[in-house]
Amino acid sequence: MRCLLKYSLISLLALVLSQHSYAFEREAIRLDTAKGSITIEVELAITPAERKQGLMGRDDFGPGDAMLFIYPGEQQLSFWMKGTPVSLDIIFFDGEGAWLNTAYGTIPFSLDSYSSVAPGRYVLEVAAGEAKRLGIGEGTLLLGKAGP
């Protein structure tokens, strides 16, 4: 019984630590929007493990925060909100950085699928309402790294 309790506690600790085990690299990116050029700092999800983790379990994500998912090539992209406790705007871009579509105000913890309308390579997640506030939509170009 004592061994079982010890094993259960170790398993619980491992689960809790795994929820916040990713320290994502950060980078400033530039977007050309209907409101002009903007620069935002994003957390980068580049590796398969980082893309899988995404914002699951994160309740510290709000206005001004952003995560950019980068895939090795264009493909049909589909996201869900499983394990994600905050509502997001999920913005899809093609391999050239051209806006494809946005899923506005997603439902936390939902298993609904939010997909790109065409093959894409980049996905930008921002807090719900931020895409409209920033002017991200039709005609927006994701230009990549900001600065010189």
Wavefront OBJ file of the C-alpha trace (Angstrom):
o trace
v 0.000 0.000 0.000
v 2.828 2.392 0.914
v 4.585 1.650 -2.385
v 1.356 2.284 -4.305
v 0.884 5.644 -2.580
v 4.492 6.620 -3.328
v 4.058 5.623 -6.998
v 0.788 7.592 -7.214
v 2.403 10.725 -5.787
v 5.352 10.466 -8.185
v 2.963 10.002 -11.132
v 0.893 13.010 -10.061
v 4.006 15.171 -9.718
v 5.232 14.102 -13.164
v 1.841 14.984 -14.657
v 1.804 18.432 -13.041
v 5.365 19.187 -14.129
v 4.694 18.009 -17.682
v 1.885 20.572 -18.037
v 4.393 23.442 -17.833
v 7.622 21.805 -18.965
v 8.104 23.772 -22.181
v 10.065 26.994 -22.246
v 9.263 28.288 -25.714
v 11.783 30.430 -27.582
v 10.533 33.997 -28.081
v 10.907 36.221 -31.130
v 9.467 39.492 -32.407
v 7.624 39.116 -35.715
v 6.142 41.650 -38.097
v 2.753 41.593 -39.785
v 1.376 43.952 -42.432
v -2.320 44.446 -41.658
v -5.164 46.672 -42.808
v -4.204 48.968 -39.899
v -0.534 49.101 -40.951
v 2.625 47.272 -39.959
v 2.707 45.815 -36.443
v 5.339 43.998 -34.427
v 4.397 41.422 -31.822
v 6.446 39.140 -29.620
v 5.536 35.491 -29.989
v 6.420 32.217 -28.372
v 7.616 29.831 -31.093
v 6.248 26.291 -31.404
v 8.571 24.704 -33.956
v 9.267 21.096 -32.970
v 6.563 18.425 -33.062
v 6.618 18.294 -29.242
v 6.236 22.074 -28.955
v 3.393 22.129 -31.488
v 1.656 19.290 -29.652
v 1.927 21.076 -26.295
v 0.948 24.517 -27.583
v -1.083 26.394 -24.994
v -2.589 23.362 -23.278
v -2.785 23.868 -19.550
v -1.859 27.548 -19.784
v -4.112 30.007 -18.006
v -1.514 32.794 -18.046
v -2.221 33.726 -21.684
v -4.076 36.951 -22.435
v -4.075 40.179 -24.451
v -0.580 40.951 -25.722
v 0.480 37.288 -25.693
v 0.928 35.247 -28.872
v 2.190 31.855 -30.031
v 3.367 31.114 -33.574
v 3.256 27.513 -34.785
v 5.680 26.817 -37.627
v 5.352 23.679 -39.760
v 8.083 22.330 -42.081
v 5.886 22.773 -45.171
v 2.380 23.602 -46.284
v -0.304 21.169 -45.190
v -3.950 21.117 -44.172
v -3.935 22.442 -40.586
v -6.468 21.664 -37.894
v -6.483 22.724 -34.235
v -8.657 21.979 -31.230
v -8.909 23.455 -27.755
v -8.480 20.257 -25.725
v -6.745 21.182 -22.491
v -6.679 24.894 -23.367
v -8.460 26.973 -20.707
v -8.548 30.319 -22.551
v -10.499 31.447 -25.624
v -8.286 32.186 -28.626
v -8.302 33.600 -32.129
v -6.509 31.023 -34.313
v -5.080 32.634 -37.460
v -3.893 30.537 -40.409
v -1.265 31.642 -42.975
v 0.078 29.906 -46.083
v 3.737 29.167 -46.841
v 4.260 32.695 -48.194
v 2.803 34.267 -45.061
v -0.515 35.275 -46.660
v -3.596 35.184 -44.403
v -5.939 32.266 -45.094
v -8.619 32.458 -42.412
v -9.236 33.026 -38.712
v -11.198 31.031 -36.150
v -12.457 33.772 -33.820
v -13.248 33.271 -30.131
v -12.671 29.536 -29.854
v -14.327 27.645 -27.003
v -11.975 26.610 -24.153
v -11.546 22.821 -23.761
v -13.625 22.178 -26.906
v -12.936 19.156 -29.097
v -14.332 21.027 -32.115
v -11.910 21.270 -35.024
v -10.709 24.670 -36.299
v -9.092 24.231 -39.717
v -7.320 26.193 -42.416
v -9.358 26.752 -45.591
v -6.312 25.793 -47.690
v -2.897 24.271 -46.997
v -0.972 26.441 -44.557
v 2.401 26.585 -42.865
v 1.981 29.106 -40.020
v -0.609 29.448 -37.288
v -0.743 32.434 -34.950
v -2.702 32.109 -31.721
v -3.699 35.250 -29.836
v -6.226 35.909 -27.067
v -9.832 36.062 -28.274
v -10.608 39.489 -29.723
v -6.980 40.388 -30.456
v -7.103 39.512 -34.177
v -9.813 42.107 -34.809
v -8.233 44.652 -32.465
v -4.890 44.342 -34.288
v -6.489 44.361 -37.751
v -5.328 40.831 -38.620
v -7.514 39.437 -41.391
v -7.936 39.441 -45.157
v -4.854 40.950 -46.813
v -2.589 40.461 -43.775
v 0.923 39.272 -44.474
v 3.085 37.508 -41.895
v 6.541 38.855 -42.712
v 8.554 36.997 -40.097
v 11.313 38.299 -37.911
v 11.093 41.965 -36.989
v 14.066 44.282 -37.068
v 17.176 44.488 -39.225
l 1 2 3 4 5 6 7 8 9 10 11 12 13 14 15 16 17 18 19 20 21 22 23 24 25 26 27 28 29 30 31 32 33 34 35 36 37 38 39 40 41 42 43 44 45 46 47 48 49 50 51 52 53 54 55 56 57 58 59 60 61 62 63 64 65 66 67 68 69 70 71 72 73 74 75 76 77 78 79 80 81 82 83 84 85 86 87 88 89 90 91 92 93 94 95 96 97 98 99 100 101 102 103 104 105 106 107 108 109 110 111 112 113 114 115 116 117 118 119 120 121 122 123 124 125 126 127 128 129 130 131 132 133 134 135 136 137 138 139 140 141 142 143 144 145 146 147 148
